[in-house]
């Protein structure tokens, strides 16, 4: 961690929503998802918010030796967004508690606010984390 990793860091992340981030694309193996509307999937929304948080803090950690993993998400999905629209995430780091990071997150599609909430991430050492995963696979 660098000394610059402090509450108050903000980041705005934009993305042109492709058809591959809609509900039918979330689990193409699931016939239930295939029958649903082609709108931004909540699962992909969560990933988009995580991506924005990662972009916000990577300059303030020893990337790629240090990385962050999502550990908690509490967000709404308030409005449907079809492919072709630009989505924007605005995130702010609001708490640093050791290796635990808490973000306030919001996303919009230029017409509606599509999400609001909080997200937590934890800083990990990639080499140690990968070693633990290797041990888990051996069990």
ZIFENVEN-V801221 format. One record per residue. N is the residue number from 1. OMEGA is omega in degrees with one decimal (* if undefined). Layout:
n: <N:N>
omega: <OMEGA:OMEGA>
This chain:
n: <1:2:3:4:5:6:7:8:9:10:11:12:13:14:15:16:17:18:19:20:21:22:23:24:25:26:27:28:29:30:31:32:33:34:35:36:37:38:39:40:41:42:43:44:45:46:47:48:49:50:51:52:53:54:55:56:57:58:59:60:61:62:63:64:65:66:67:68:69:70:71:72:73:74:75:76:77:78:79:80:81:82:83:84:85:86:87:88:89:90:91:92:93:94:95:96:97:98:99:100:101:102:103:104:105:106:107:108:109:110:111:112:113:114:115:116:117:118:119:120:121:122:123:124:125:126:127:128:129:130:131:132:133:134:135:136:137:138:139>
omega: <176.5:-179.8:-178.3:179.0:-175.0:173.0:-179.4:176.8:-179.1:178.1:174.1:-176.8:-178.9:-178.1:175.8:-172.6:178.2:177.2:-178.9:178.9:179.4:-176.4:-179.4:-179.3:-175.3:174.1:-178.1:177.3:-175.8:-179.6:178.3:177.9:-178.7:-178.9:-174.7:-177.7:177.3:176.6:179.9:-178.5:179.2:178.0:177.2:175.3:178.3:178.4:178.5:177.9:176.4:180.0:179.4:178.8:177.6:179.4:-179.0:-170.6:-177.7:177.2:-174.2:173.0:-179.8:179.4:3.9:176.8:173.1:175.9:178.1:178.1:176.8:-178.7:178.6:176.9:178.0:-176.0:172.7:168.1:-165.3:-174.7:178.4:-180.0:178.4:176.2:179.9:177.8:174.8:176.6:-178.2:173.3:171.7:-177.2:176.7:173.7:-175.3:-180.0:172.0:-179.3:-173.5:179.5:178.8:-178.0:179.7:-178.1:164.6:-175.8:175.1:177.0:176.0:-178.8:-178.9:176.7:-176.5:164.4:-177.2:-179.5:172.7:175.1:-177.7:179.3:176.2:175.7:175.7:177.8:177.1:169.5:-173.5:-178.0:178.8:179.5:179.0:178.0:177.7:178.2:177.7:177.7:179.3:-180.0:-179.8:-177.4:*>
